[in-house]
Amino acid sequence: EAGVAQSPRYKIIEKRQSVAFWCNPISGHATLYWYQQILGQGPKLLIQFQNNGVVDDSQLPKDRFSAERLKGVDSTLKIQPAKLEDSAVYLCATSYNRGNTEAFFGQGTRLTVV
Amino acid sequence: AQSVTQLDSHVSVSEGTPVLLRCNYSSSYSPSLFWYVQHPNKGLQLLLKYTSAATLVKGINGFEAEFKKSETSFHLTKPSAHMSDAAEYFCVVSDSPQAGTALIFGKGTTLSVSS
């Protein structure tokens, strides 16, 4: 079974630029999460989708971050404009449905804002 | 709201000795609890999970954890450490499997294994 695919693996941008990350979930997984992991910390939830609807985006900095899940499959996370403190690894995770909370993680996108 | 506290930021053991990584949780409901491992430059991998079945949960690579409701703990143990166990370990709580609430991570414990 193919895992959660994320791209790019690494990205370096200057502050105030924009950036987008892409996630392709495991086939059939209805629930999709985006997490932010700052160096030395545990992952922090940014947004949770159930199919193409948002379940929880309470911790998403909506003035600069946005996310969508097209047709309930692939998802993109965008930052515009980026700040230095956005430097982190952005992790996508998916699970089969809301009744099964075991999540499978992609390898993440490491973002460096300079 | 649920939360999880990993009591040690760093644990060092010798190869062949027991491992204990401590985790306490806070949850308003009957929680699901997980341990994930993260090796350098690799993705998060599920070690084991507790979802209201047996309180002693066995996972991969010889790890196990015991759910103790009275102590609100879910400590991770392994009888004998191996060099390959060196990694970052995260204790994770989810409040309601039925609601599909998100996984809330602890800050992590770095496990070092010396020969």
Interface residues (C-beta under 8 A of the other chain):
Chain A: G3 V4 T31 Y33 Y35 G40 Q41 G42 P43 K44 L45 Q48 Q50 V55 D56 L91 A93 S95 N97 R98 G99 N100 T101 E102 A103 F104 F105 G106 Q107 G108
Chain B: S32 F34 Y36 K42 G43 L44 Q45 L46 K49 T51 F90 S94 P97 Q98 A99 G100 T101 A102 L103 I104 F105 G106 K107 G108
